[in-house]
Amino acid sequence: PGMLVVLRTRAVAYAAAGRPVDAIRDLRELEKRGALSAEDAVVLGDNLRLAGRAKDATAVLERTSRENPTFAQPLLSLAAVCVQQKDMDGAAAAYAKVLAVDPDNAEASRGLADVALIRGDLAEAGQRYARVVALDGTDAAALSKLGVVRVRTGQAPEAIGLFRRAVESDPKHAEALLYLAGALASNGREAE
């Protein structure tokens, strides 16, 4: 019972197995014993979110972020809670805090781009997806979403090129394949 590494390892195993309630139990035990690391707290917050306990997840992740101001992961997990709760302002704020600490964080840039796309701000979405693509030219999700922005702004040929790059980067990226097919069909290239 005194081997805390067993609790930590089992909690991670439960999380990986899709058993958030069991992971939470072991992580709360680590917390009770004063052995909950910042990384453990992120896993706890993620599992609380998966268990439908957004308020508890938010409390854990906000506390962890305050205690570890240069650690981006609690804020990324907090943004996921906000997205799940359809709180786009909260998600945007969390992603912006990540970028203040880590300006090249692709996940935060992609998250802010997604929020901008949901809000219909195509200029900001395009700029942020382009930033992710500049950081990683093989990011299929960012390539395909940048393609969506280009389609919506009347730039179909560029969009088709972006969708093709996304499919080349990840041939099983279903969203990119679907968008590529739609863009081709909309531009008179149904057979292709």
C-alpha positions as CSV (number, residue, x, y, z in Angstrom):
1,P,0.0,0.0,0.0
2,G,2.9,2.4,0.5
3,M,4.2,2.1,-3.1
4,L,2.9,5.3,-4.6
5,V,4.4,4.4,-8.0
6,V,1.9,1.5,-8.2
7,L,-1.1,3.9,-7.7
8,R,0.4,6.3,-10.3
9,T,1.0,3.5,-12.9
10,R,-2.4,1.9,-12.3
11,A,-4.1,5.2,-12.7
12,V,-2.4,5.7,-16.1
13,A,-3.4,2.2,-17.1
14,Y,-7.0,2.8,-16.1
15,A,-7.0,6.1,-18.0
16,A,-5.6,4.3,-21.1
17,A,-8.2,1.6,-20.7
18,G,-11.1,4.1,-20.7
19,R,-11.9,3.7,-17.1
20,P,-11.8,7.2,-15.8
21,V,-13.6,6.5,-12.5
22,D,-11.0,4.0,-11.5
23,A,-8.2,6.4,-12.6
24,I,-9.8,9.2,-10.5
25,R,-9.9,7.0,-7.4
26,D,-6.2,6.2,-7.6
27,L,-5.2,9.8,-8.4
28,R,-7.3,11.1,-5.5
29,E,-5.5,8.7,-3.3
30,L,-2.2,10.1,-4.5
31,E,-3.5,13.6,-3.8
32,K,-4.6,12.6,-0.3
33,R,-1.1,11.3,0.4
34,G,0.5,14.6,-0.9
35,A,2.1,12.8,-3.9
36,L,0.1,14.2,-6.8
37,S,2.6,15.7,-9.3
38,A,1.6,18.3,-11.9
39,E,1.5,15.6,-14.5
40,D,-0.7,13.5,-12.3
41,A,-3.1,16.4,-11.8
42,V,-3.5,16.8,-15.6
43,V,-4.4,13.1,-15.8
44,L,-6.8,13.7,-13.0
45,G,-8.4,16.7,-14.7
46,D,-8.6,14.8,-18.0
47,N,-10.3,11.9,-16.4
48,L,-12.7,14.1,-14.4
49,R,-13.7,15.7,-17.7
50,L,-14.2,12.2,-19.3
51,A,-16.3,11.2,-16.3
52,G,-18.6,14.2,-16.9
53,R,-17.4,16.1,-13.9
54,A,-16.4,19.4,-15.7
55,K,-16.6,21.5,-12.5
56,D,-14.2,19.3,-10.6
57,A,-11.9,19.0,-13.7
58,T,-11.8,22.8,-14.0
59,A,-10.9,23.3,-10.3
60,V,-8.0,20.8,-10.6
61,L,-6.7,22.1,-13.8
62,E,-6.9,25.8,-12.8
63,R,-5.1,25.1,-9.5
64,T,-2.4,23.1,-11.3
65,S,-2.0,25.9,-13.8
66,R,-1.6,28.5,-11.0
67,E,0.9,26.3,-9.2
68,N,2.9,25.6,-12.5
69,P,2.6,28.7,-14.6
70,T,5.1,27.6,-17.3
71,F,3.5,24.1,-17.7
72,A,1.2,24.4,-20.7
73,Q,-0.6,21.0,-20.4
74,P,-3.1,22.0,-17.6
75,L,-4.2,24.9,-19.8
76,L,-4.6,22.7,-22.8
77,S,-6.7,20.3,-20.8
78,L,-8.7,23.2,-19.3
79,A,-9.4,24.3,-22.9
80,A,-10.7,20.8,-23.6
81,V,-13.1,21.1,-20.7
82,C,-14.3,24.5,-22.0
83,V,-14.8,23.1,-25.5
84,Q,-16.8,20.2,-24.1
85,Q,-19.0,22.7,-22.2
86,K,-19.3,24.8,-25.3
87,D,-17.6,27.7,-23.6
88,M,-15.6,29.1,-26.5
89,D,-14.5,32.2,-24.6
90,G,-13.0,30.1,-21.9
91,A,-11.3,27.8,-24.4
92,A,-9.9,30.8,-26.3
93,A,-8.6,32.3,-23.0
94,A,-6.9,29.1,-22.0
95,Y,-5.3,28.6,-25.5
96,A,-4.1,32.3,-25.4
97,K,-2.4,31.7,-22.0
98,V,-0.6,28.7,-23.5
99,L,0.7,30.8,-26.3
100,A,1.9,33.4,-23.9
101,V,4.1,30.7,-22.3
102,D,4.9,28.7,-25.5
103,P,4.3,30.8,-28.6
104,D,5.0,27.8,-30.9
105,N,2.5,25.5,-29.3
106,A,0.7,24.0,-32.3
107,E,-2.1,22.5,-30.2
108,A,-3.0,25.9,-28.8
109,S,-2.7,27.6,-32.2
110,R,-4.9,24.9,-33.7
111,G,-7.4,25.3,-30.8
112,L,-7.6,29.1,-31.3
113,A,-8.1,28.6,-35.0
114,D,-10.9,26.1,-34.4
115,V,-12.6,28.6,-32.1
116,A,-12.2,31.3,-34.7
117,L,-13.7,29.0,-37.4
118,I,-16.7,28.2,-35.1
119,R,-17.2,31.9,-34.6
120,G,-17.0,32.5,-38.4
121,D,-13.9,34.6,-38.2
122,L,-12.2,33.2,-41.3
123,A,-9.3,35.7,-41.3
124,E,-8.2,34.8,-37.8
125,A,-8.8,31.1,-38.5
126,G,-6.8,31.2,-41.7
127,Q,-3.9,33.0,-40.0
128,R,-3.8,30.6,-37.1
129,Y,-4.0,27.4,-39.2
130,A,-1.3,28.8,-41.5
131,R,0.9,29.3,-38.4
132,V,0.4,25.6,-37.4
133,V,1.2,24.6,-41.0
134,A,4.4,26.8,-40.8
135,L,5.4,25.0,-37.7
136,D,4.6,21.5,-39.0
137,G,3.9,21.2,-42.8
138,T,2.6,17.6,-42.3
139,D,-0.2,18.5,-39.8
140,A,-3.1,16.9,-41.7
141,A,-5.7,18.5,-39.4
142,A,-4.4,22.0,-39.8
143,L,-3.9,21.5,-43.5
144,S,-7.5,20.3,-44.0
145,K,-9.0,23.1,-41.8
146,L,-6.9,25.7,-43.7
147,G,-8.3,24.2,-46.8
148,V,-11.8,24.7,-45.4
149,V,-11.0,28.4,-44.8
150,R,-9.8,28.7,-48.3
151,V,-13.0,27.1,-49.7
152,R,-15.1,29.5,-47.7
153,T,-13.1,32.5,-48.9
154,G,-13.4,31.5,-52.6
155,Q,-9.9,30.1,-53.0
156,A,-10.8,26.6,-54.3
157,P,-7.6,25.8,-56.2
158,E,-5.5,26.6,-53.1
159,A,-7.9,24.6,-50.9
160,I,-7.6,21.5,-53.2
161,G,-3.8,21.7,-52.9
162,L,-4.1,21.9,-49.1
163,F,-6.5,18.9,-49.0
164,R,-4.1,17.0,-51.2
165,R,-1.2,17.8,-48.8
166,A,-3.2,16.7,-45.9
167,V,-4.1,13.3,-47.5
168,E,-0.4,12.8,-48.5
169,S,0.6,13.4,-44.9
170,D,-2.1,11.1,-43.5
171,P,-3.8,8.9,-46.2
172,K,-6.4,7.7,-43.6
173,H,-7.4,11.3,-42.6
174,A,-11.1,10.8,-43.4
175,E,-12.0,14.5,-43.0
176,A,-9.3,15.6,-45.5
177,L,-10.4,13.0,-48.0
178,L,-14.0,14.1,-47.6
179,Y,-13.1,17.8,-48.0
180,L,-10.9,17.0,-51.1
181,A,-13.8,15.1,-52.7
182,G,-16.2,17.9,-52.0
183,A,-13.9,20.6,-53.4
184,L,-13.1,18.6,-56.5
185,A,-16.9,17.9,-57.1
186,S,-17.7,21.6,-56.5
187,N,-15.2,22.6,-59.2
188,G,-16.4,20.3,-62.0
189,R,-14.0,17.5,-61.3
190,E,-16.6,14.9,-60.2
191,A,-14.8,11.9,-61.7
192,E,-11.5,12.8,-60.0
